[in-house]
Amino acid sequence: YRTGDLVKCHSSGAIEFISRVDHQVKIRGYRVELGEIEKALLIHEDIESAVVVATEQLSDSLEIVAYLVSGEFTPTSFEMKDYLKLYLPDYMIPTLIIWVDSLPLTVNGKIDRKALPDPRKYAMSEVTTYVAPTNDMENTLCELWSRLLNRETVGIHDNFFSIGGHS
């Protein structure tokens, strides 16, 4: 059967799951086909090329990261996320959008996913302007979110879900 799973069959008859052969991942309990996100991104008139990956580098769970090459006009990451909400459910909206001049290619002309920039360098660039906590309750919540989401700082205007939080 063509399920998209790569497995190994042991002599005992046990089947061992190795990985997926497509770009489908499970994020927050949902099956996500990363290619669907790429297609939605490429509908936008200002996007020339896109690649979407799932990474564990931003927090303990998988997060969606989109690498985009823009045309003449470069929309903001927030504008792109709002645009994607027209086509995709919230759980498929990338946590992080990284703008690049071009996508790295292998010698065969395919996108070299291993050569994409490290998303940790960009993780804080999408956070709203930092506003420090002003009372004990805000300070406690910001400290908890910072530890939970592996972020250096979390301000009182940061959206928990936009910076990588989930249920």
C-alpha positions in Angstrom: 0.0 0.0 0.0 1.2 3.5 -0.7 0.7 5.1 2.6 3.8 7.4 2.5 5.4 5.6 5.4 8.9 4.0 5.0 9.1 0.9 7.1 11.3 -2.1 7.6 9.9 -5.6 7.9 11.8 -7.8 10.4 12.2 -11.5 10.0 9.9 -11.9 13.0 7.1 -10.2 11.0 7.3 -7.0 13.1 7.1 -3.8 11.1 9.4 -0.9 12.2 8.4 2.6 11.2 11.5 4.5 9.8 10.1 7.8 8.4 7.8 9.4 5.9 8.8 9.4 2.2 6.6 12.5 1.6 6.6 15.8 3.5 3.6 14.9 5.7 4.2 15.5 9.4 2.1 15.4 12.5 1.9 18.7 14.4 -0.1 19.2 17.5 -2.2 16.2 16.7 -2.9 17.2 13.1 -1.6 15.5 9.9 -0.1 18.3 7.9 1.1 18.0 4.3 3.8 20.7 4.0 3.3 20.8 0.2 -0.2 22.2 0.8 1.2 25.1 2.7 3.8 25.7 -0.1 0.9 25.7 -2.7 -1.0 28.3 -0.7 2.1 30.5 -0.4 2.7 30.3 -4.1 -0.8 31.6 -4.9 0.3 35.0 -3.5 1.4 37.3 -6.4 4.5 38.5 -4.6 6.0 35.1 -3.8 8.3 33.6 -6.4 9.3 30.4 -4.6 8.6 28.8 -1.3 9.7 25.8 0.7 8.1 24.7 4.0 9.8 22.5 6.6 8.9 21.2 10.1 11.6 21.7 12.6 12.1 20.9 16.3 14.7 23.6 16.7 12.4 26.3 18.0 10.7 24.4 20.8 10.2 20.8 22.0 7.5 20.1 19.5 7.5 20.4 15.7 6.9 23.8 14.3 6.3 24.9 10.7 8.9 27.2 9.1 8.4 28.7 5.6 11.3 30.0 3.6 10.2 32.5 0.9 11.7 34.3 -2.1 9.7 37.4 -2.9 9.2 39.3 -6.2 9.4 43.0 -6.4 7.4 43.6 -3.2 8.1 41.8 0.0 5.1 41.5 2.3 5.7 41.4 6.1 5.6 38.0 7.8 2.4 39.1 9.6 0.8 40.0 6.3 1.7 36.6 4.9 0.2 34.8 7.9 -3.0 36.8 7.6 -3.1 35.9 3.9 -2.6 32.2 4.6 -5.5 32.3 7.0 -7.7 32.7 3.9 -6.6 29.3 2.6 -5.4 27.2 5.5 -6.6 26.3 9.0 -4.7 27.9 11.9 -2.7 24.8 12.7 -1.1 24.9 9.2 0.0 28.6 9.5 3.8 28.7 9.8 5.2 29.7 13.1 8.1 31.4 11.4 8.5 33.0 8.0 12.0 33.5 6.8 12.7 35.7 3.7 15.7 34.5 1.6 17.3 35.8 -1.6 17.1 32.4 -3.2 16.5 28.8 -2.1 19.6 26.6 -2.0 19.6 23.8 -4.7 21.3 20.5 -4.9 23.4 19.6 -8.0 20.3 18.0 -9.4 18.4 21.3 -9.2 16.1 20.2 -6.3 15.7 22.3 -3.1 18.5 21.5 -0.6 16.5 21.4 2.6 19.6 20.7 4.7 21.2 24.0 3.4 18.3 26.2 4.5 19.2 28.9 7.1 19.0 27.9 10.7 15.6 29.1 11.9 16.9 29.8 15.4 18.7 32.9 14.0 15.3 34.3 13.0 13.1 33.2 15.8 12.9 36.5 17.6 12.6 38.6 14.5 8.8 38.0 14.3 7.9 38.9 17.8 6.0 42.2 18.3 7.9 45.1 19.9 9.0 43.9 23.3 7.1 45.4 26.2 8.3 44.3 29.6 5.9 43.1 32.3 4.6 45.8 34.6 3.3 43.7 37.5 3.7 40.4 39.3 1.1 38.5 37.3 2.5 39.7 33.9 6.0 38.8 35.1 5.0 35.3 36.1 3.2 34.7 32.8 6.1 36.0 30.7 8.6 33.9 32.6 6.4 30.8 32.2 6.0 31.4 28.5 9.7 32.1 28.1 10.6 28.7 29.6 7.9 26.8 27.9 8.6 28.2 24.4 12.4 28.3 24.8 12.5 32.0 24.1 14.9 34.5 25.7 12.3 37.1 26.2 8.5 37.2 26.1 6.7 40.5 26.3 3.2 41.3 27.5 1.9 42.0 24.0 3.3 38.7 22.5 0.6 36.3 21.2 1.2 32.9 22.8 0.1 31.0 19.7 2.0 33.3 17.2 5.3 32.7 19.0 5.0 28.9 19.0 2.6 28.0 21.8 -0.2 25.5 21.4 -2.7 23.5 23.5 
